[in-house]
Amino acid sequence: MTMKTPLMLALVALVLLGALPVLLPAGLLNASIQALIAALFACAYSLLAGRAGMLSFGHAAYFGVGAFATVHAMNALGGTGLLPTPLMPLIGAVGGLGFGLVAGWFATQRSGTAFAMITLAIAELLHAVAPQLKGWFGGESGISTMRAPAWGLNFGSTTQVYYLTLAWVLMSLALLYFHTRTPLGRLTLALRENEHRLRFLGYDVHGLGVSAFALSAMLSGVAGGLQVMGNESANYVVFDAGVSATVVLNSYIGGVGSFLGPALGAALMSFFGFAVSDATQSWLLYQGVLFVLVMMFMPEGLTGLVTAMARQVARHGVGAGLPLALSAVFAGLLLAGGVVFMVEMLQRLFSQDYRSLARMSESAPPVLLFGRSWGAAELATWIVPFGLLASGALMTGVARRRHRALAMAASREVPTAPETLAERALP
């Protein structure tokens, strides 16, 4: 991969993102806005967890503070004056930064598990207190607002909101990238690699941790502000532990160690939830299974998988790597089909409606799944998922053997260093 390849890929991605309002219907464009916000939130989280090596379990706190700071500013300022509507996410950034400085100063006094528990406690504290402070957080109904016209735009269409969100996400990612190129960004990476050596060299380790925490919280606040801009409301559920868990899941699925890996994971999981949540009640289970599989077999995330595939193609060529890729994809589809069939079948069999129907009919009624009826007590029904799982396991074995053969071929192609005169003289 040449140096120009990442630049070309970035330009193609920018063109595609700019063309989405023309290519997608309104529903998918709304999903794209949520995917952009989730991508920014995941990249902000990755600065702390991936680059600084500090695992936070309560990042929803800074997302939520940014959201409520923005909604109050929109209601107070009306989108006019020095802070028109397009600049309102700045208030979210200030809110996230201020709260992140205070919380980060306390949390970074500890490291490891203690740090993670402190961040979780901060988010849970806000989640518990928010319903009681109705003046600040609006209680159960939350706080509503409206996007005021500014700069000749009324922000009444989804397209205008999309481009506003895209502009803020790109500016925030550019700021993150610039941070990685600064001495402070490199010291943040060194904080993850060897904190004790940094302290020995005389650096303020605590200050470095607070700076990474505050910058991550600031960009999380921008994401929260963009959420308010899109929804025109804020509710204290943004402090829920599920929001913190989602950003952790998205970041690690995409690849928390890479710059755009978390954005990729967040975008894919956002569209996954949009596409699957209406089709099945078990979509959260699939999300959790995917996370477990990534952590077990792809600890570097999806970006690590893409990088590994690129290395295989560069080393062996497309002709040698294509059969391996096809067999791996086919094995994954077979296994996924078997798991989905099994989960959906069991979910329907154990549902309250099915059990009530079975008691009324005193038999096991057929189950409607994938457009046809399946007999719950018929052997042919259960042959399908077990057959898919067995076939997937066989194809997995084929893929592993092909991968092993490529690795052995590569090891034989490595040239050995010629013997020196001293080595030849040894008995």
JORADA-V304281 format. One record per pair of residues at least 6 apart in sequence whose ideal C-beta (glycine too) atoms are under 7 Angstrom apart, sorted by the first residue. I is the first residue (numbers start at 1). GAP is how many residues later the second one is. Records with the same first field share a line. If there is no record, write none. Layout:
BEGIN
I: GAP  GAP
END
This chain:
BEGIN
1: 309
17: 149
20: 9  12
21: 8  138  141
24: 8
26: 132
29: 129  133
30: 128
31: 239  240  243
32: 130
33: 128  129  132  197
34: 236
35: 231  232  235  236
36: 129  130  133
37: 128  186  189  190
38: 212  228  232
39: 130  224  227  228
40: 129  132  179  182  183
41: 22  179  182  206  225
42: 205  208  209  212  220  221  223  224
43: 130  133  219  220
44: 172  175  176  179
45: 11  14  171  175  202  206  217
46: 205  210  216
47: 129  165  168  169
48: 6  8  164  165  168
49: 6  7  202  207
50: 201  206  207
51: 137  138  141
52: 136  139  140  157  160
53: 138  139
54: 61  155
55: 61
56: 60  63
57: 59  62  63  187
58: 61  62  64  65  66  186
59: 161  185  188
60: 63  178  179  180  183  184
61: 42  61  62  65  178
62: 34  37  38  155  158  159
63: 157  160  161  175  180
64: 62  160  174  175
65: 30  31  34  156  159
66: 26  27  29  30  154  155  156  157  158  159
67: 25  157  158  160  161  167  171
68: 68  69  166
69: 22  23  25  26  152
70: 18  19  21  22  154  155  158
71: 72  74  157  163
73: 10  15  18
74: 14  71
75: 70
77: 6
78: 70
79: 6  68  69  71
80: 68
83: 7
84: 66  67
85: 62  63  65  70
86: 64  65  78
88: 137  141
89: 79  133  136  137  140
91: 134
92: 129  130  132  133
93: 125  128  129
95: 126
96: 121  122  124  125  128
97: 117  120  121  124
99: 118
100: 113  114  116  117  118
101: 109  113
103: 19
104: 106  109  110  113
105: 105
106: 12
107: 8  11  12  106
108: 7  98  101  102  105
110: 8
123: 116  118  121
124: 117
126: 113
127: 109  112  113
130: 7  106  109
131: 8  105
137: 99
142: 91  92  93  94
143: 90  91
144: 88  89
145: 83  87  88
146: 86
147: 8  82  85
149: 6
153: 7
155: 6  9
161: 68  69
164: 65
165: 61  65
168: 54  58
172: 47  50
176: 43
177: 82
179: 6  36
180: 79
184: 27
187: 16  21
188: 20  24
190: 8
191: 7  14  17  18
195: 10
198: 7
199: 6
224: 14
228: 6
249: 20  38  42
250: 12  15  16  19
251: 11  14
252: 39  42  43  49
253: 12  16  37  38  41  48  49
254: 7  8  9  10  11  12  47  48  49
255: 6  10  45  46  47  48  49
256: 6  45
257: 43
258: 45
261: 40  41  42
264: 38  39
265: 36  37
269: 18
273: 10
276: 7  10
277: 6
280: 64
281: 66
282: 61  62  65
285: 58
294: 7
298: 6  7
309: 16
312: 9  94
313: 8
315: 95
316: 90  94
320: 86
323: 79
324: 75  78  79  82
327: 68  71  72  75
328: 71
330: 65
331: 61  64  65  68
334: 54  57  58  61
335: 54  57
337: 51
338: 47  50  51  54
341: 43  44  47
342: 43
344: 25
345: 22  24  29
348: 6  19  21
349: 18  27
357: 8
358: 6  7
364: 12  13
366: 7  8  9
367: 6  7  9
374: 7
375: 6
END
